[in-house]
Amino acid sequence: MPGGRTVNRETIDVGPHGVKVKLDESVGAGSRVRLRFQPPDRKPLDVESIVWRNDSDGPVFVFVNMPDEDFERLKSLVDEYRGS
């Protein structure tokens, strides 16, 4: 979160390019935010992101500068979850 705060929240939707997080407050569109989340394979992902928009149920973050290895890992997890 901006300002160096750490908050634990539930994800609403995750894709290889971004994530929507359940959050009661809005985050300034365009803000850079470092996210850490725990996919089902248990190895945490730390990613840089930008707030794309704020929906009524939470902000949508777009990942930026994600290493190829992390992108492929997340894409594989998402595809497996969605049955692709």
C-alpha positions in Angstrom: 0.0 0.0 0.0 1.2 3.6 -0.5 3.0 5.0 2.5 4.7 1.7 3.3 1.7 0.2 5.0 1.1 -3.5 5.0 -2.4 -4.9 4.9 -3.6 -8.4 4.5 -6.5 -8.8 2.1 -8.3 -11.4 0.0 -8.0 -11.4 -3.7 -11.2 -11.3 -5.8 -9.6 -12.1 -9.1 -6.1 -12.9 -10.2 -4.6 -13.1 -13.7 -1.1 -13.1 -15.1 -1.3 -9.4 -15.7 -3.0 -8.1 -12.6 -5.1 -8.7 -9.5 -8.3 -7.3 -8.0 -8.2 -7.0 -4.2 -11.0 -6.9 -1.7 -10.5 -3.5 0.0 -12.9 -1.1 1.6 -10.8 2.0 0.8 -9.8 3.3 -2.6 -6.2 3.7 -3.6 -5.2 6.6 -5.9 -5.4 5.6 -9.6 -1.9 5.5 -11.0 -0.3 4.9 -7.6 2.6 2.4 -7.5 2.1 -0.4 -5.0 4.3 -3.3 -4.1 2.1 -6.4 -3.6 3.0 -9.7 -2.0 0.6 -12.6 -2.3 0.6 -16.3 -1.6 -0.5 -18.5 -4.5 -1.6 -22.1 -3.9 1.9 -23.4 -4.6 2.9 -21.6 -1.4 5.9 -19.7 -2.8 5.1 -16.0 -2.3 5.2 -13.6 -5.2 6.4 -10.0 -4.7 5.3 -7.8 -7.6 5.3 -4.1 -8.5 2.0 -2.8 -9.6 0.1 0.3 -10.6 -3.5 1.0 -9.5 -5.5 0.7 -12.7 -8.9 1.6 -11.3 -11.1 1.5 -8.2 -14.2 -0.6 -8.3 -16.9 -0.6 -5.6 -15.5 -3.9 -4.2 -11.8 -3.0 -4.4 -8.9 -1.7 -6.5 -7.5 -3.4 -9.6 -3.8 -3.5 -9.8 -1.8 -4.1 -13.1 1.6 -5.8 -12.6 4.6 -3.9 -14.0 8.2 -5.1 -14.6 7.4 -8.6 -13.6 10.3 -11.0 -14.2 9.5 -13.6 -17.0 9.9 -16.5 -14.5 7.2 -15.0 -12.1 4.9 -14.2 -15.1 5.1 -17.8 -16.4 4.6 -19.2 -12.9 1.5 -17.1 -12.2 0.1 -17.8 -15.7 0.6 -21.5 -15.2 -1.2 -21.3 -11.8 -4.1 -19.3 -13.2 -4.5 -21.6 -16.2 -4.5 -24.6 -13.9 -7.1 -23.1 -11.6 -9.3 -22.0 -14.5 -9.0 -25.4 -16.2 -7.3 -24.1 -19.4 
